[in-house]
Amino acid sequence: MFSFFKKDPLKQLNKQYSAKLEQAMFSQRNGDIKGYSQLTFEAEQILDKIKTLENNIT
């Protein structure tokens, strides 16, 4: 009945994913390649979670 109060986990993960990619971009621009690699790895992990959620939904 009150399902519209529930937050969409997919939307939240997409927001986290874009934030990680943006952080990685700024890290790369500043010359911090190690930080860029770490942030990109974390973004890929979030993307894997997104893909599993999408597969469970469909």
Phi and psi restraints in degrees (value plus and minus 20) as a CYANA .aco file:
   2 PHE   PHI    -126.5   -86.5
   2 PHE   PSI      21.8    61.8
   3 SER   PHI     -90.7   -50.7
   3 SER   PSI     -37.4     2.6
   4 PHE   PHI     -94.9   -54.9
   4 PHE   PSI     -31.2     8.8
   5 PHE   PHI    -102.3   -62.3
   5 PHE   PSI     -38.9     1.1
   6 LYS   PHI     -94.0   -54.0
   6 LYS   PSI     117.5   157.5
   7 LYS   PHI    -101.8   -61.8
   7 LYS   PSI     125.0   165.0
   8 ASP   PHI    -101.6   -61.6
   8 ASP   PSI      93.4   133.4
   9 PRO   PHI     -85.7   -45.7
   9 PRO   PSI     -48.5    -8.5
  10 LEU   PHI     -87.1   -47.1
  10 LEU   PSI     -60.4   -20.4
  11 LYS   PHI     -85.0   -45.0
  11 LYS   PSI     -61.1   -21.1
  12 GLN   PHI     -86.0   -46.0
  12 GLN   PSI     -61.3   -21.3
  13 LEU   PHI     -86.5   -46.5
  13 LEU   PSI     -57.9   -17.9
  14 ASN   PHI     -82.9   -42.9
  14 ASN   PSI     -57.8   -17.8
  15 LYS   PHI     -86.9   -46.9
  15 LYS   PSI     -61.8   -21.8
  16 GLN   PHI     -84.5   -44.5
  16 GLN   PSI     -60.0   -20.0
  17 TYR   PHI     -82.4   -42.4
  17 TYR   PSI     -66.8   -26.8
  18 SER   PHI     -87.4   -47.4
  18 SER   PSI     -52.8   -12.8
  19 ALA   PHI     -86.8   -46.8
  19 ALA   PSI     -60.4   -20.4
  20 LYS   PHI     -84.7   -44.7
  20 LYS   PSI     -61.3   -21.3
  21 LEU   PHI     -85.2   -45.2
  21 LEU   PSI     -57.0   -17.0
  22 GLU   PHI     -87.4   -47.4
  22 GLU   PSI     -61.9   -21.9
  23 GLN   PHI     -81.7   -41.7
  23 GLN   PSI     -60.2   -20.2
  24 ALA   PHI     -84.5   -44.5
  24 ALA   PSI     -60.1   -20.1
  25 MET   PHI     -82.3   -42.3
  25 MET   PSI     -66.0   -26.0
  26 PHE   PHI     -86.1   -46.1
  26 PHE   PSI     -55.4   -15.4
  27 SER   PHI     -84.5   -44.5
  27 SER   PSI     -61.4   -21.4
  28 GLN   PHI     -86.8   -46.8
  28 GLN   PSI     -60.2   -20.2
  29 ARG   PHI     -83.5   -43.5
  29 ARG   PSI     -52.0   -12.0
  30 ASN   PHI    -103.5   -63.5
  30 ASN   PSI     -22.9    17.1
  31 GLY   PHI      70.5   110.5
  31 GLY   PSI     -11.8    28.2
  32 ASP   PHI    -111.1   -71.1
  32 ASP   PSI      61.6   101.6
  33 ILE   PHI     -88.3   -48.3
  33 ILE   PSI     -56.4   -16.4
  34 LYS   PHI     -84.6   -44.6
  34 LYS   PSI     -62.6   -22.6
  35 GLY   PHI     -85.4   -45.4
  35 GLY   PSI     -58.2   -18.2
  36 TYR   PHI     -80.7   -40.7
  36 TYR   PSI     -64.0   -24.0
  37 SER   PHI     -83.6   -43.6
  37 SER   PSI     -62.8   -22.8
  38 GLN   PHI     -84.5   -44.5
  38 GLN   PSI     -64.6   -24.6
  39 LEU   PHI     -88.5   -48.5
  39 LEU   PSI     -55.8   -15.8
  40 THR   PHI     -86.1   -46.1
  40 THR   PSI     -59.8   -19.8
  41 PHE   PHI     -81.8   -41.8
  41 PHE   PSI     -64.0   -24.0
  42 GLU   PHI     -84.2   -44.2
  42 GLU   PSI     -57.4   -17.4
  43 ALA   PHI     -85.6   -45.6
  43 ALA   PSI     -58.0   -18.0
  44 GLU   PHI     -86.2   -46.2
  44 GLU   PSI     -55.1   -15.1
  45 GLN   PHI     -85.2   -45.2
  45 GLN   PSI     -60.7   -20.7
  46 ILE   PHI     -85.3   -45.3
  46 ILE   PSI     -59.0   -19.0
  47 LEU   PHI     -83.3   -43.3
  47 LEU   PSI     -57.4   -17.4
  48 ASP   PHI     -82.4   -42.4
  48 ASP   PSI     -60.5   -20.5
  49 LYS   PHI     -83.7   -43.7
  49 LYS   PSI     -60.0   -20.0
  50 ILE   PHI     -82.1   -42.1
  50 ILE   PSI     -64.7   -24.7
  51 LYS   PHI     -84.1   -44.1
  51 LYS   PSI     -60.0   -20.0
  52 THR   PHI     -87.4   -47.4
  52 THR   PSI     -58.2   -18.2
  53 LEU   PHI     -84.8   -44.8
  53 LEU   PSI     -61.4   -21.4
  54 GLU   PHI     -84.6   -44.6
  54 GLU   PSI     -57.4   -17.4
  55 ASN   PHI     -89.0   -49.0
  55 ASN   PSI     -53.5   -13.5
  56 ASN   PHI     -92.3   -52.3
  56 ASN   PSI     -49.9    -9.9
  57 ILE   PHI     -94.9   -54.9
  57 ILE   PSI     -63.0   -23.0
